[in-house]
């Protein structure tokens, strides 16, 4: 570390289809202040950018695209590092992937998880601040059609733009990652660690359990393997709901941070299936000193409403941006996360509307 400490801010996934620049709501401005305090600030870009390359829709349902201006919204919030590996990055095919790569790079984001071929999609991205360098590896484990995943040029075909994949197989023990892919991730973590002070590993997962806010066993094992290999944090998204947080060998694992932005046109569908969970999350502030986790603070947020009894929450007519919860609502969001995390030995201490994770 070039300085004594580094702060990384980590949010849920950002499904953003409309520009929110200049939003003046005080609850949202408080969240912006929080995100901007990080030396690095990370989210998953859960849309394809419809840019100059064009592209044809690859799906009829759940198509999620946005104009390049939404990236300026994420910049205004304070995010500087993105994952591009998810189930929407191929919504406009290879041309949409190229447009997204161009528009993200044009704005100076560090990113990982998508590329013009597999080598670039699997390569780490790096964000450099005055405090430190953050390395990011990002991958998607499906289930998705095979053509969304990037390919290198070979004797049988040309290179194809797409996302970085982590293959998940059925075995006698249940689901488990392809061992060849796991070894490739381990090598990439070690490679990234040669250039970065901190390494973040990101996985986007749609292999959901019957209880969709329960973390699959294979994900726990894989996250542990990544930390064992030298990663400083593991972040999961996919299910639009909070999952447990674990401190493993002194480093944080966020098994699922739900949503930071959720501008869905299917709010009733998700509310019927998940209740208000897709609109409840936390923003994590993790601080490292000399590569060792020194503090972890969790601030509750609610997406598009301020209280579960608000008219927005009751009618599923949510605003486009997250807010700080009113009254005891934030405490209830944290209590739910606490209940999910306790089986992993995680202990939360409530302080001034947020929670501090107890570190040994």
Residue, then its C-alpha position, 0 to 999 in steps of 0.5 A: x500500500x502506498x498509503x496507510x489505508x484504502x477505502x472501497x465502496x461496494x454497491x449492489x447491481x445497477x440496472x439503470x435505464x434512465x438518466x438520474x443526473x442532477x437528482x436533488x432528493x436529499x436522501x439520494x444526495x446522502x448516498x452519493x456523498x457516501x459512495x464518493x468517499x471511497x478510494x474505489x467504488x464498485x458496481x455491476x452494470x446490469x444493462x447493455x449500452x445501445x451505442x454507435x455499433x447498433x445490434x439486434x435484440x437477442x431475447x424477447x423477455x427481460x431485454x435491458x438496454x440503455x443510452x450511454x448517458x446512464x454511464x454519466x449517472x453512475x459517474x455522478x454517483x461516484x462509481x469508478x469500477x464496473x463489472x460487465x459480466x451478467x445476463x444483460x450484457x449480450x442483450x444486443x449481441x456482439x455489437x452491443x458488447x462492443x458499444x458498451x466497451x467503447x462507452x465505458x472506456x470513453x468515460x474512464x471507468x475501470x472494468x472487467x468481465x467483457x471483451x472482444x475475445x475471451x482473453x480480454x473478457x477474462x483479464x483483470x481491470x485496474x482502478x488506480x487512485x492516490x491511495x492504491x490500485x484495485x484489481x477486478x476480475x469478473x465472470x458470469x456463471x449462467x445459466x445462459x446460452x453459450x453464444x453470450x460468452x466470449x471466444x478466442x480465435x481458433x482453428x475452427x472459428x474467429x474471435x467473438x465478443x462477449x462476457x467471461x464465463x465460469x462453467x457450472x456443472x451438475x455432479x453427484x454432490x450437486x452443482x460445482x464450478x468447472x475445475x479448469x475454470x477455477x484454476x484459471x481464476x486462481x491464476x488470474x487472482x495471482x496475476x492481478x495481485x502482482x499489479x494491484x494492492x487489493x483484488x476483488x473477484x466478482x461473480x454474477x449468478x442465476x443458479x438460484x436456490x429454492x429460497x432465492x436469498x439463500x447462498x448455494x453451497x458451491x458459491x461458498x466453496x468458490x468464494x473461499x477458494x478465491x480468498x485462499x488464492x489471494x483475493x481481498x474481497x468476493x462480491x456476488x450479484x444475480x438474485x435481486x435480494x441481499x444474501x449473507x456476508x461472511x468474514x473468511x480468513x479476515x477478508x469480506x465475502x458479499x454473497x449477494x448485495x441485491x440492487x443499487x439501482x433497479x429501474x425495472x418495468x416489471x416491478x409487480x412481477x418481482x414484488x410478487x416473487x420477492x416482496x420488497x427485497x429487490x428494493x432493499x440493500x446496503x452500501x458497504x464501506x470496507x477499509x484495508x490497512x496494509x492489505x488487512x481488513x480494518x473496518x466494514x460498515x454497512x449503510x442500509x438503502x431502499x430503492x425508490x421509496x423511503x418506508x415499506x408503508x409508503x405509497x411507492x412501496x404499496x403500489x410498486x411505483x418506485x422512484x428511479x434512485x435509492x434513498x436512505x430509509x426513514x424511521x426504523x426501516x433501515x434497522x429492519x433491513x439490517x436485521x434481515x441481513x444479520x439473520x442471513x449472516x449469522x450462520x456464517x459467524x458474522x456479527x453486526x453492531x448497530x451504530x447511528x443508522x448503520x451497522x459495523x461488522x465485528x472483526x476479530 
